[in-house]
Amino acid sequence: MPATTLQNVISRYWGYTSFRPLQREAMDAVLAGRDSIVVLPTGGGKSLCFQAPAVVQDGVALIVSPLISLMKDQVDTLVGNGVPAALYNSSLSSSEKAGVSAGLKEGRYRLLYVSPERLVGEGSESFISMLSGCRVSFVAIDEAHCISQWGHDFRPEYRQLGRLRDLLPGVALHAYTATATARVRRDISTQLGLSDPVEFVGSFDRPNLLYRSIPRNTLKKQLVEVLERHRGEAGIIYCISRREVDALAAWLTGTGVTALPYHAGLSDEERSRHQDAFLSERADVIVATVAFGMGIDRSDVRFVVHAGAPRSLEHYQQESGRAGRDGLEAECLLIYSSADFMKWRIMLERNGELTEAAQALLRQMERYAAGVGCRHRHLSEYFGDRYVKEGCAGCDYCLNELEPSKDPVPLARKILSCVARVGQRFGATHVASVLRGHASDQVVARGHAGLSTFGLLPEASVAEIRGYVEQLTALGLLLQTGDAYPVLQLTNRGLDLLKDAASFPGLRLARQRPPRKDAPRTRSRVEAESWLDVDRDLFDRLRSVRLDIARSRGVPPYVIFHDATLREMARVRPDSIDALLQVRGVGARKAEDLGDVFLAAIREH
Ligand code: ADP
């Protein structure tokens, strides 16, 4: 029986025609009353896993969520879809609290979102006693990795959730997270006292994300290029330091992009104002520190740029994963330099956090950044998935933007030997000048124009050679020392390769081939498919209709309809309510509430 019921529920309330991978299984576990742990990547559709069963079951489901703003969005969306839901947290006035309390007594809600403090913190007795009169169907803990010190986002208030077992005896607990490591999973289970939980771990590959990684040379020029590919679209730019965030946000504003800074140095009030502006489409771009930015989730983020490398692939996955949560194409561009990794080492060292584990994570991040191979494969395998596809058509390598060198070993040896010849006392730019045979003042003054390595790579550009240097550094053949003026040195492995050409089997180097200039946008397969037959003008028109409605109702636009839904409307151009109901993302309530406005806009077009 539940199979058809769940199907009906997701179609009627959400307008969805099918389940995403593991959603059905996760929902069945809820309906069966088994404890469970569900690990799905960002955008994998975790919310529906507890929302749909909550609608099907009698009683009220408690949803524990760490951020007040996310709670509000989810509740607004649910109510917009016709699902009775409410939230209970410190943002409510006392009369609002009384209203929710009365609603609970009457059994009015299927879902109640609560903060962990409310449920298990100090003074939670009154809340628990308020629940005593009603039937709690289950408890869902969103962002459950916050309970684990091994996660990257530990929150002390989550620790208390272990008390739930005693406070709500006999009620099943379900944990949802996007953090995949087995250690975090075990920790979640122990901390919550789960009994024999069913575990579901989804695939971490996000085929709709287009991954690119380029060495940093002229950052602003590189940013202009990516912004041109995404004019008018939503994006996040991550920087390592607050200073860079402020500087970039100001510069972008000067170039006419609506960009706002977001970091821990701003007041709460400023941060929430900037977040609101981003969510309500008054700003297109948020510039944030890599250490910050949970809560700036907007489902139609079309690009995430890292203007500096994060400190681990876990962080990269989480941050870049904020792109394309609606399943449509999005670009994740990493602009890195070995200086970033040096910065992290210094910062971690200063805080006494430069453990062996932290260093290993940094090295893995560096290897990804400078890697020559399919990036979807790299990420999948790093997170313990097998990647069976040949050629993802969704990364710089598979799109042929990286041109592997035909003779990587001689190329590497030329560069290494030049580093040796200049006495391991110069940086990449100087080494590049010598290799290109460019007799700059500095090169001549140092007598380097007479070196045997002078002019060994006459055809290469400076950027190209710098790219190789980054790759050789990531592979552990070169070392870049010093802070302000990094100097290139050889590592033992580098020396070995100079002595013995066979010492590094499988060496790969590649040169960057910028996205083709003749194509207005370089597209992944996913992108090409998702625009197939879509009337772009109509899509833009529908977005502005949506924006007007959102403004008048004071909610973020994606609470009205997702981009994916608008794109499908602009593809099939429905001409009746029935036809509109066939569009994915249009449920009965939405069709009744908004159908006429959107149908009129389509007709007029
Ligand atoms: P997560 O919490 O795992 O990051 P969300 O629950 O926010 O992901 O879901 C991501 C997006 O996918 C949302 O826009 C949601 O509406 C959409 N979605 C979820 N499940 C389905 C489904 N079965 N069919 C279509 N869209 C879905």
Residues whose N, C-alpha, C, O or C-beta is under 5 A from the ligand:
A	BS01	ADP	Y16 S18 F19 R20 L40 P41 T42 G43 G44 G45 K46 S47 L48 S299 R325 D326
